[in-house]
Amino acid sequence: MTFEELSDFINEYGRKLEQKFGKYDDREKLVLSSTVKLTEELGELCDQVLAHNLRQREAKLAGQTAEDLPAEFADVLLAVFMLAKDLEIDLAEAVKMKIEKIKAKYELF
């Protein structure tokens, strides 16, 4: 999947969320909501990493599947894209610029 395809999905997903939950009239509330969602998803990823390493209590390990960890990574990625959309940040361009800085710093490629 390309950044463009993921961005298109995020835009459509955002429209569906607005239809379901309503649209924020306040941009600050929208960004705050997306930030909280990202934090929630990151916490769930951390829980899955602990479970993956068998560092979770028995009750949390029950019912775990091999798909849980990759799914949590995907949730975090989608939440990052949603927050970037809400802040009008072009992630493809941001990642490209960051990679160039890393390449220069560590003399890569």
TORPA-4810 file (N, C-alpha, C, O; in nm, 3 decimals):
<nodes>
NODE_1_0.085_-0.118_0.000_0.000_0.000_0.000_0.089_0.124_0.000_0.190_0.128_0.071_M
NODE_2_0.053_0.223_-0.078_0.130_0.346_-0.086_0.079_0.449_0.015_-0.031_0.434_0.069_T
NODE_3_0.159_0.551_0.039_0.114_0.661_0.125_-0.013_0.723_0.068_-0.105_0.757_0.142_F
NODE_4_-0.018_0.736_-0.064_-0.135_0.797_-0.127_-0.261_0.713_-0.102_-0.367_0.767_-0.070_E
NODE_5_-0.249_0.582_-0.117_-0.363_0.494_-0.092_-0.406_0.500_0.054_-0.525_0.502_0.085_E
NODE_6_-0.308_0.503_0.144_-0.340_0.512_0.285_-0.405_0.646_0.318_-0.499_0.652_0.397_L
NODE_7_-0.355_0.753_0.259_-0.416_0.885_0.280_-0.559_0.889_0.228_-0.647_0.945_0.293_S
NODE_8_-0.582_0.830_0.112_-0.718_0.824_0.058_-0.810_0.748_0.153_-0.924_0.789_0.177_D
NODE_9_-0.761_0.636_0.206_-0.841_0.559_0.302_-0.871_0.643_0.425_-0.985_0.645_0.472_F
NODE_10_-0.770_0.712_0.478_-0.788_0.793_0.599_-0.891_0.903_0.575_-0.973_0.931_0.662_I
NODE_11_-0.888_0.965_0.458_-0.986_1.069_0.426_-1.128_1.012_0.426_-1.220_1.072_0.481_N
NODE_12_-1.145_0.896_0.364_-1.277_0.832_0.361_-1.319_0.788_0.501_-1.435_0.805_0.540_E
NODE_13_-1.227_0.731_0.575_-1.253_0.688_0.712_-1.294_0.808_0.797_-1.387_0.799_0.877_Y
NODE_14_-1.225_0.919_0.781_-1.259_1.042_0.854_-1.400_1.089_0.823_-1.474_1.131_0.912_G
NODE_15_-1.439_1.080_0.695_-1.576_1.119_0.657_-1.678_1.027_0.724_-1.782_1.074_0.771_R
NODE_16_-1.650_0.898_0.727_-1.742_0.803_0.790_-1.752_0.829_0.941_-1.861_0.820_0.997_K
NODE_17_-1.640_0.860_1.005_-1.644_0.890_1.148_-1.725_1.016_1.175_-1.799_1.022_1.273_L
NODE_18_-1.712_1.116_1.087_-1.792_1.238_1.102_-1.940_1.208_1.088_-2.022_1.263_1.162_E
NODE_19_-1.976_1.122_0.994_-2.116_1.085_0.977_-2.170_1.014_1.100_-2.283_1.037_1.142_Q
NODE_20_-2.088_0.928_1.157_-2.132_0.848_1.271_-2.135_0.927_1.401_-2.230_0.917_1.478_K
NODE_21_-2.031_1.007_1.426_-2.017_1.075_1.555_-2.038_1.226_1.549_-2.040_1.293_1.652_F
NODE_22_-2.052_1.279_1.429_-2.065_1.423_1.414_-1.930_1.487_1.390_-1.825_1.428_1.416_G
NODE_23_-1.935_1.609_1.341_-1.812_1.682_1.308_-1.783_1.782_1.418_-1.873_1.852_1.465_K
NODE_24_-1.656_1.788_1.459_-1.616_1.888_1.558_-1.623_2.027_1.494_-1.573_2.048_1.384_Y
NODE_25_-1.683_2.119_1.566_-1.684_2.258_1.520_-1.553_2.327_1.557_-1.517_2.430_1.500_D
NODE_26_-1.484_2.270_1.653_-1.362_2.327_1.707_-1.244_2.239_1.664_-1.236_2.122_1.702_D
NODE_27_-1.153_2.296_1.586_-1.036_2.220_1.538_-0.950_2.170_1.653_-0.895_2.060_1.646_R
NODE_28_-0.939_2.250_1.758_-0.859_2.210_1.873_-0.915_2.081_1.935_-0.837_1.993_1.973_E
NODE_29_-1.045_2.069_1.946_-1.107_1.948_1.999_-1.083_1.829_1.907_-1.061_1.717_1.953_K
NODE_30_-1.086_1.853_1.777_-1.061_1.747_1.680_-0.919_1.693_1.697_-0.898_1.572_1.702_L
NODE_31_-0.822_1.782_1.704_-0.682_1.742_1.718_-0.661_1.674_1.853_-0.591_1.573_1.861_V
NODE_32_-0.720_1.727_1.958_-0.708_1.665_2.089_-0.767_1.525_2.088_-0.707_1.432_2.142_L
NODE_33_-0.883_1.509_2.027_-0.948_1.378_2.018_-0.859_1.278_1.943_-0.844_1.164_1.985_S
NODE_34_-0.801_1.321_1.832_-0.712_1.234_1.754_-0.586_1.199_1.831_-0.534_1.088_1.819_S
NODE_35_-0.536_1.293_1.910_-0.417_1.268_1.991_-0.447_1.166_2.100_-0.366_1.077_2.126_T
NODE_36_-0.562_1.180_2.163_-0.601_1.085_2.266_-0.620_0.946_2.205_-0.580_0.846_2.264_V
NODE_37_-0.680_0.940_2.086_-0.699_0.812_2.018_-0.564_0.747_1.988_-0.548_0.626_2.007_K
NODE_38_-0.468_0.825_1.942_-0.334_0.771_1.916_-0.274_0.715_2.045_-0.214_0.607_2.043_L
NODE_39_-0.288_0.786_2.153_-0.236_0.740_2.282_-0.303_0.610_2.324_-0.237_0.519_2.375_T
NODE_40_-0.433_0.601_2.304_-0.507_0.478_2.336_-0.452_0.361_2.254_-0.426_0.253_2.307_E
NODE_41_-0.436_0.382_2.124_-0.387_0.276_2.037_-0.244_0.235_2.072_-0.210_0.117_2.066_E
NODE_42_-0.162_0.332_2.108_-0.025_0.301_2.148_-0.024_0.216_2.275_0.056_0.124_2.288_L
NODE_43_-0.113_0.248_2.369_-0.125_0.167_2.490_-0.165_0.024_2.458_-0.113_-0.070_2.518_G
NODE_44_-0.257_0.007_2.364_-0.299_-0.127_2.324_-0.184_-0.203_2.257_-0.170_-0.323_2.276_E
NODE_45_-0.104_-0.133_2.178_0.014_-0.196_2.117_0.111_-0.241_2.226_0.164_-0.351_2.220_L
NODE_46_0.133_-0.156_2.325_0.222_-0.193_2.436_0.171_-0.318_2.508_0.250_-0.406_2.542_C
NODE_47_0.040_-0.325_2.531_-0.018_-0.445_2.592_0.010_-0.569_2.508_0.043_-0.675_2.562_D
NODE_48_-0.002_-0.555_2.377_0.021_-0.670_2.289_0.169_-0.710_2.285_0.200_-0.829_2.275_Q
NODE_49_0.258_-0.612_2.292_0.401_-0.645_2.297_0.431_-0.722_2.425_0.505_-0.820_2.422_V
NODE_50_0.375_-0.677_2.535_0.394_-0.751_2.660_0.338_-0.892_2.649_0.402_-0.988_2.693_L
NODE_51_0.221_-0.905_2.591_0.160_-1.038_2.574_0.246_-1.124_2.483_0.267_-1.243_2.509_A
NODE_52_0.295_-1.065_2.376_0.380_-1.138_2.282_0.503_-1.195_2.352_0.548_-1.305_2.319_H
NODE_53_0.556_-1.120_2.446_0.674_-1.163_2.522_0.637_-1.237_2.651_0.721_-1.261_2.737_N
NODE_54_0.509_-1.272_2.661_0.458_-1.345_2.778_0.486_-1.271_2.908_0.517_-1.333_3.010_L
NODE_55_0.477_-1.139_2.904_0.499_-1.054_3.022_0.369_-0.989_3.065_0.368_-0.880_3.121_R
NODE_56_0.260_-1.057_3.040_0.127_-1.008_3.074_0.065_-1.109_3.169_0.098_-1.228_3.164_Q
NODE_57_-0.024_-1.065_3.254_-0.090_-1.159_3.345_-0.178_-1.256_3.267_-0.219_-1.226_3.155_R
NODE_58_-0.205_-1.370_3.326_-0.278_-1.479_3.261_-0.410_-1.433_3.198_-0.442_-1.471_3.086_E
NODE_59_-0.484_-1.350_3.270_-0.614_-1.306_3.220_-0.601_-1.230_3.087_-0.687_-1.243_3.000_A
NODE_60_-0.495_-1.153_3.073_-0.475_-1.078_2.949_-0.419_-1.165_2.837_-0.435_-1.133_2.719_K
NODE_61_-0.355_-1.275_2.873_-0.300_-1.365_2.772_-0.409_-1.454_2.712_-0.395_-1.503_2.600_L
NODE_62_-0.515_-1.475_2.786_-0.623_-1.562_2.738_-0.686_-1.503_2.613_-0.719_-1.385_2.608_A
NODE_63_-0.702_-1.586_2.514_-0.768_-1.543_2.391_-0.679_-1.469_2.293_-0.728_-1.422_2.190_G
NODE_64_-0.550_-1.456_2.321_-0.459_-1.388_2.230_-0.442_-1.471_2.102_-0.438_-1.594_2.106_Q
NODE_65_-0.431_-1.402_1.990_-0.407_-1.470_1.863_-0.283_-1.410_1.795_-0.235_-1.304_1.835_T
NODE_66_-0.234_-1.479_1.695_-0.116_-1.432_1.622_-0.143_-1.302_1.548_-0.049_-1.228_1.517_A
NODE_67_-0.269_-1.272_1.519_-0.304_-1.151_1.445_-0.312_-1.027_1.533_-0.315_-0.915_1.482_E
NODE_68_-0.317_-1.045_1.664_-0.338_-0.931_1.754_-0.225_-0.828_1.747_-0.252_-0.708_1.740_D
NODE_69_-0.101_-0.873_1.749_0.011_-0.779_1.748_0.018_-0.700_1.617_0.027_-0.577_1.622_L
NODE_70_0.014_-0.765_1.500_0.015_-0.686_1.376_-0.105_-0.590_1.366_-0.092_-0.479_1.314_P
NODE_71_-0.219_-0.632_1.417_-0.338_-0.545_1.412_-0.318_-0.420_1.496_-0.364_-0.312_1.458_A
NODE_72_-0.251_-0.433_1.609_-0.226_-0.316_1.693_-0.126_-0.221_1.628_-0.140_-0.099_1.640_E
NODE_73_-0.026_-0.275_1.559_0.064_-0.189_1.483_-0.015_-0.110_1.379_0.006_0.010_1.362_F
NODE_74_-0.105_-0.177_1.311_-0.187_-0.111_1.209_-0.275_-0.004_1.271_-0.290_0.104_1.214_A
NODE_75_-0.333_-0.032_1.388_-0.416_0.068_1.455_-0.337_0.194_1.488_-0.386_0.306_1.471_D
NODE_76_-0.213_0.175_1.535_-0.128_0.291_1.567_-0.098_0.371_1.440_-0.105_0.494_1.439_V
NODE_77_-0.064_0.301_1.335_-0.034_0.367_1.208_-0.155_0.447_1.157_-0.140_0.561_1.113_L
NODE_78_-0.272_0.388_1.163_-0.393_0.458_1.119_-0.422_0.579_1.206_-0.464_0.683_1.156_L
NODE_79_-0.399_0.566_1.336_-0.421_0.680_1.426_-0.322_0.792_1.398_-0.357_0.910_1.406_A
NODE_80_-0.198_0.758_1.364_-0.098_0.859_1.328_-0.142_0.932_1.201_-0.135_1.055_1.193_V
NODE_81_-0.188_0.857_1.102_-0.234_0.919_0.978_-0.355_1.009_1.002_-0.366_1.115_0.941_F
NODE_82_-0.444_0.966_1.089_-0.563_1.048_1.118_-0.522_1.179_1.185_-0.573_1.285_1.150_M
NODE_83_-0.431_1.171_1.281_-0.385_1.292_1.349_-0.314_1.385_1.250_-0.334_1.506_1.253_L
NODE_84_-0.231_1.328_1.164_-0.162_1.410_1.064_-0.264_1.478_0.972_-0.247_1.594_0.937_A
NODE_85_-0.368_1.405_0.933_-0.473_1.464_0.849_-0.538_1.582_0.921_-0.559_1.689_0.862_K
NODE_86_-0.569_1.561_1.048_-0.634_1.667_1.125_-0.545_1.790_1.142_-0.595_1.902_1.155_D
NODE_87_-0.413_1.768_1.140_-0.318_1.879_1.151_-0.269_1.929_1.015_-0.184_2.017_1.006_L
NODE_88_-0.326_1.870_0.909_-0.293_1.906_0.771_-0.143_1.889_0.741_-0.079_1.975_0.681_E
NODE_89_-0.091_1.775_0.786_0.050_1.741_0.763_0.057_1.633_0.656_-0.013_1.532_0.664_I
NODE_90_0.140_1.655_0.557_0.162_1.557_0.451_0.267_1.458_0.502_0.387_1.487_0.500_D
NODE_91_0.221_1.342_0.547_0.313_1.245_0.605_0.414_1.191_0.505_0.529_1.165_0.540_L
NODE_92_0.373_1.173_0.382_0.467_1.124_0.281_0.585_1.220_0.270_0.700_1.178_0.266_A
NODE_93_0.556_1.348_0.264_0.662_1.448_0.254_0.743_1.455_0.383_0.865_1.469_0.380_E
NODE_94_0.676_1.447_0.497_0.745_1.452_0.627_0.841_1.334_0.641_0.954_1.352_0.688_A
NODE_95_0.798_1.215_0.602_0.884_1.097_0.612_1.001_1.109_0.515_1.115_1.075_0.549_V
NODE_96_0.974_1.158_0.396_1.080_1.176_0.296_1.188_1.271_0.350_1.307_1.242_0.338_K
NODE_97_1.146_1.383_0.408_1.241_1.480_0.462_1.320_1.419_0.579_1.440_1.441_0.591_M
NODE_98_1.251_1.344_0.664_1.317_1.283_0.779_1.420_1.180_0.735_1.530_1.173_0.791_K
NODE_99_1.385_1.100_0.635_1.479_1.000_0.583_1.604_1.068_0.528_1.715_1.020_0.550_I
NODE_100_1.587_1.178_0.458_1.703_1.252_0.405_1.792_1.302_0.518_1.915_1.297_0.506_E
NODE_101_1.732_1.351_0.627_1.812_1.397_0.741_1.887_1.281_0.805_2.004_1.295_0.841_K
NODE_102_1.821_1.167_0.819_1.886_1.049_0.878_1.999_1.000_0.788_2.107_0.965_0.837_I
NODE_103_1.976_0.999_0.658_2.080_0.957_0.564_2.203_1.046_0.577_2.316_0.997_0.581_K
NODE_104_2.181_1.176_0.584_2.293_1.269_0.595_2.365_1.252_0.729_2.488_1.253_0.733_A
NODE_105_2.290_1.237_0.835_2.349_1.226_0.968_2.434_1.101_0.983_2.542_1.105_1.041_K
NODE_106_2.385_0.990_0.931_2.455_0.862_0.947_2.528_0.817_0.822_2.577_0.704_0.814_Y
NODE_107_2.536_0.906_0.724_2.606_0.877_0.599_2.559_0.747_0.538_2.640_0.660_0.506_E
NODE_108_2.430_0.735_0.522_2.367_0.617_0.463_2.350_0.636_0.313_2.329_0.747_0.265_L
NODE_109_2.358_0.527_0.241_2.334_0.524_0.097_2.424_0.622_0.027_2.418_0.635_-0.096_F
</nodes>
